[in-house]
């Protein structure tokens, strides 16, 4: 079968929509001789647009400063362009989104792969490409071609667009077999590969980049098939005006460069919480910390924390860079969100003194709000986790720890529960839902590591100073 290049696809896509428009005008029923209200008109009349999505790191989730995610941000901008509010339903499984769009409207945005043959659905123009990727459990070797897939236990997610990539391999790999999982999300699938339940999985490349840090025993394999196009879905038979408005909006985002900036922000790197090398840390220790150490010590004096702990938090947050800005908009040396800065009375987040003072007081505030049953280091580590992921998600993890028979007052048990907030079967039972729960685990681990390094350096310098003083005294004492 001949391949369809990009120019042919676009020509086909325009012809497809021309035919759809004519057919719709011929078939749509009239009411009292008048056309029924168009989809866009109804959205404007009710003053909100309902979007159906999923809670994943690549679509939508409750982050440190509220709702975030690549498609959430696009949807929010689209609603603003229409002058309406965004009503989000984010509790769908992947296979539920299109049914919700057909039955409830208005739009679906959930890493949907464009498929013009989908019944009852119109798709927008392509937004980004999604490349199917095979990933596999570390320890398996020579997984670098399709011929290595025979006999492997392979899984993918149902109704996400990756099944087609596997189907396309069956002629080349006759023994190929896989399982399409329902009611499952990417993080849970990768966890099942890491645990050994499956040998490999097929997901999209950008999904792996966002999640790979939390699954170090899952390796990148190779691309499978041609890229799919991510698009939004709208219900058919309700007019084309809303679809056309969405296409105009997406075109404008692309032409202005905003779409490319969003892609870079959310998918441009996969090292958000990677360890920083010791050499880099020590370089910043000598070049950056001396300027801010007095501020950390002052904040420590006022809040009761060890100044080195606050410095470790500051390094984890910004590498001691007062001009730092995260992909989600938090900024400053202690990376305060705008609401947190406001609550702490910080007027300028980029002012190092205000940022360090506000961050220290916010960490103390979080610790004081924890239940009194949490004591010792458990209390500190949970406060640090809440600084990263939010107190609500921390409480959800404590609930999960309790459900699993653990102790919600022990960091060791809550640490095991936090990554489960990425799995639908767990976060669906919580109040605040999905969270990138692997991040606070790495976050706390990094801070402890930086704190230990700072303590080691401080002890070494003190010992060096004492040895110097002893040597000086010996030199001054006559034999």
N, C-alpha and C positions, 0 to 999 in steps of 0.2 A: 504494500500500500504506500503510495507516495506521501512524503512528509509535507506538512503545511507550514510554509515560512510565515514570518510575522506579517508581511505585506498582504499575503493571501488571506491570513486570518482576519485582519482588519477589514479587508474588502468583504469577506463573508459576513463579518459581524454587522457591518453597516447594512448589507442587503437583508440580513435577518431582521433587523429592526424596522426596515422599511416595510417588509412583508407583515410583520407583527402589527404595525400601526394601521395598515389598510384593513387587515382582518378584524382588528379590534373595532374600528369604526363601523364596519359592516355588521358585526354581530352584537355589539353592546345594546342592551334593551333600553327603551325610552320610557319615561314616566310622564303621562299626560302630554305626550308629543314632545317632551323636553329630555335632553340628555341628563342622566343622574349626576349628582355632585361628584366632581373629580377627586381623586385621592389627595392631591395637594391642597385643594380647596377645603377638604374636610380637616386636614391637619392644621391649616391656618385657623379654621373656625374653632377647633377645640383648644388651640394654643399650645399644643405639645405634640411631639412625635415619639412613638413607642418603638424602641429598638430591642431586638432579641439577640442575646449574645451568650458567651460562656465565660466563666471565671478562670482565666489562665494568664500567665505572664505576658503573652503576646496579644491578648485581646482586651481584657478588662479585669481589674481587681482593686480591692481597697488597699492602697499603699500608705506610706508614712504620712502623707499629707492629704489623704482622701482618695477618691476614685482616680485611677490612672490606667494606662495601657494604650498601645498603639491605636487600636480601633476605637477605644473609648474617646481618645482625644480627637480623632477625626470626626466621630459622631457628634461630639460636643460642638465642634466648630461648624459642622453642617447645620445643627439645630440653630446655632446663633445666626448663621447666614439666612435662615428662614424666618428669624425673629420669633422662634418658639422655644419652649423648654424641652429638655430631653428626659423622657421617662424610660428608664432602663430596666429590663428584665434579664438578669445575668445568671440565673440559676438553671439554665438549660444544659443538658448533655448534648454532645455534638449532633447526635442523630435526631434531636428534638427541635432544632432551631427552624428548619424549613417548614415543618408542620405548624409551628407557632406563627410563622410569617403568613402562611396560607390562611390560617383560621382567625388570627387576631390582628395581623398587620403590625406596624407599618413597614418595618425594615429589619433585615437580619444582617448582623455583622459579627461573624464568629470564625474567622479564618476559613471562610467558605471558598471552595474551589469552583470557579466559573464553569458551568455546564449548561449550555443553551437548551439541551434536551430535557431538562428537569421540568416535570409537569407542574403547572400552576405557579411558576416562578419566572420573573424577569430579573436579569442581572444587570448591574451597572457595568461601565467600562472597567477593564482590569485596573487594579490599584497597585499591586506589586507582584512580582514573580515568586513562586514557592517551589523550590527544588526538592523533590523526594530524595531522601537520604537513608541509606542503610546504616544502622549503628549496631554494635555487637558487644557482648560481655568481654571484658579484659581477661586474657588467658586463652581465648580462642585465637588460633594463628592462621595466617594466610587467607584472611577474609578480605580479599581485594578484587575479586571478579565475581560475576554472576554464577560461574560454574562452581564456586565454593558454597553455594547456598543449599545444595541438595542435602537433605537429612537434617538441616537445622530447624529448631523450633522457632518460628518467626511469628511475630504479632504486629498488628497495626490497629488503628482506630477506625471504627465503622463510620461511613458517610463523611469522611473528611477529605477525600480526593487521593489518598495514598493507595487505596486498594487497586485503582486502575493501573498504577505503576507496577504493582506486582502481577496483575493480570497480563500485562504486556510482556512479561518475562516467561510465561508458561510455555510458549513455543520453543524458546531457547533452552529452558531448564525444565524438562518434562517432569522431573520428580519434585518440583517446587511445591511446597505446601505452606499455608499460613493460617492464622486465626485472626479474624476481625472482631475486636472487642467493642461491646456496647457499654454505655454508661461509665466510661473511663476517660481520663485525661492524660496528657503527655507525661506529667511527673509520675503518675502511678505506673504507666507503661514502662518508663525507664527504670523505676524501682523494681519492677518485676523482671526486667532483663538483668539488672545488677544482682538480684537475689538468686538467679539461676533458674527461675521458673521458665523463662524464655532465653534462647541463645541470642536472638537478634530482634530488631524492630525496624520498621520503616516509618519515618516521620518526615517533616519538612526541615530543611537545613536551618532556617532561622529559628525554629523551635528548639533545635538542639543547641544552637549557640547561646540561647537565653538560659537553658536548663543544665548545661553540661557541668558547670561548676559543682552542682549538688550531687552529681553522680559520677565520681572520679573513676569508677570501675566500668564505665560504658565508653567504648571507643568509637571514634568516627570511622566509618567504613568507606563507602563510595556512593556516588550519585546513581539513581535509578531512573531511567526514562527522561522525558522532557519536562521542563518546569510547567507547573500549573499556574493559573492566574487567580489571585485573591480578588474577590469582588463582593459587593453587597447584594442582597436579595430583596426583592419587593414582590408583593402578591400580584399575579396577573389578573386581568379583567377589571381593573379599577382605574383605568386611565394611565397615561404615560407622563403626565405633567410632573409628578414627584420624581419619577425616574430621570426625566430630563433635567430637573433641578439638581439631583444628586450628581449627574454626569457633568453639568456645568461647574458645580462646586469642586469635584475631583480634578477637572481640567484646570481650574484656577489654582488649586493647591499645587498641582504639578508644575504649571508654568511659572509660578512665583518662587519655586524652590522650597516651599514649605513642606511638601510631601517628602522630598529628599532629606530635609533636615530631620523630620520625624523618623524616617527609616534609620538614619544614622544614630539618632538618639536611642532608639529602642533595640536596634539589631546590629549596630555598627561594631560592637565589640562584645566579648564574652568574659571579660576579666574584671567585672565590677568589684568583686571582693577577693580577687586573687592576692595571695601573699606577695608582699613587696620584698625583694631581696635584701639580705642583711647589709650589703654594701650601700644600697640606696638609702636604707634607713639610717645608717651611720653617717652618710653624707648629709642628710637632712638634720641629723642630730647636731652636727657641728655648724651647719650654715644657717639653719632656720630656727631651731629651738631656742638658742640664746636670746633672741629678740622677744620671745613670748613666755619664757620660763617665769619671769617675775609676775606676769598676769596669771599664769596657772597657779603659782604659789599664793597669790592674793585670793583667788577664787577658792582655793583649797582651804585657806584660813577661815574664810567666811562660811563655807558649807560643810567643813569637817572631813572632806575627802583627802586622800593622799594626792599631792600635786602631780605625782608621776602617773597616777591613774587617769586624771583629767587630761594630762598630756598625751597619754596613750589613746584616749577617746578622740582627741583632736587630730592625732596622726591618722587614725583609722578613718576619720571622717573626711579629712581634706589634705593630708600630708603637710599640715601646718601651713596651709595656703589661705590667707584671708580673702582672696579673690575667687576661690573655688565655687563652681556652680555645678550641681548634679544634673543628670538627665531629666530629673523630675522637678527641678526648679528650686530645691533647697540650696542654700548658699551660705558662704562665710566659713570661717575656720572651724566652727562646731556644727556647721551645716544645719542650721535651724530652719524649719518651715516658717512661712509667714504667720500662720495662726499661733505657733508656739512662741515666736519672737514677740508677737503682740501680747500674749499672755504673760511673758516674762519681762515686759517693759523695754524690750530691745528695739530701739528706733532705727538703728543702722546695722544690719546683719554683717556688713563687710568691715565694720570697725572691730579689730581683734579684741579689744578690752570688753566691749559690749557682748560680743559673741561668746567669749570664754566665760564671762560672768553669767550670761543667760543660759548657756549650756550646762554649767555646773549646777545652777539653781534648778533647772528643769530635771536633771538627773536626780537631784535630791528630792524634788517633788514627786517623781515617779516612785522612788524608793519608799517614801512616806505613805503613798497611797496603796502599797501592797498590803495584803492581809498580815496581821501581826504573827501568824503562825509560821511565816517564812522568815528564817533567821540566818545569821552568819553570812557566809559567802553566797549561799543560795539566794539571799535577798539582793545582794549586789549584782549577781549575774542576771537575775530576772529583771532588775531595773535597767541594766545595760541592754538586754534583749528588747525591752519595751521602748527604749530610746530609739532603737532601730525599726521595729516592726509595729509599734503602737501597743498601748496597754490592753485594748480590746482583744487583739489577736493573741496576746500573751495569756489572757484569761481563757480564751478558747483552747489554747494548748494545754493549760492546766486541766480544763474539763476533759480533754482527750486523754491526758495522762491518767485521770481518775477512771475514765471508761475502760482503759486498758489494764486496770488493776494496779497502777503505779501511785506514787505519792505526789500530789500536785504541789507540795511544798518543797520538793527536792529538785534542784536544777538538773540533776542527772536524768530524772524521769521526764521533766518538761522539755529538756533538750532532745530527747527521743521523740517527743510528741510534736514538736514544732514543724518538722518537715512534712508531717501528715496533713498539715493545712493545705498542702498542694494536691492532695488526693480527694477527689469528689466524695468518695464514700465516707470520709471523715469530716471534711469542711461543711458538707451538707447538713451535719448535725449540730453545727455551731451557730452562734449568734452573728458573728461578723463575717463568716464565710471564708472564701479562698484568701490565702496569703502566701507570699514567697517565703515559706517558713524555714527553708534551708539557710536563708541569708542571716537571720539573727544568730543561728548556731555558729556560723563561720565568723560573724561579727564579734561575738563574745570571745571566741577562741583567739582571734587576731589581737584583740585588746589585751587579753591576758599575756599573749606572747610579747607585745610591745612593752607592756608594763614590766615584765621580767627582764627584758633587755635594758630598759631604762634603769631599773634597780641595780642590775649588774654593772652598768657603766658608772652609776653613782657610787656604788661600793668600791669599785676599782679606783676611781678618782680619789675617794677618801683615803683608801689604803696607800695610794701613791703619795698623797699629801702627807700622811702620817709618817711614812718612811722617809720622806724628804725632811720633815721636821726632826725626826730622830737622828738622821745623818748630820743635819746642821748642828744639832745640839752636841753630838759626839765630836764634831770638828772643832767646836768652840771650847770643849772641856780639855784642859791640859792633861797629858798623860801622867 
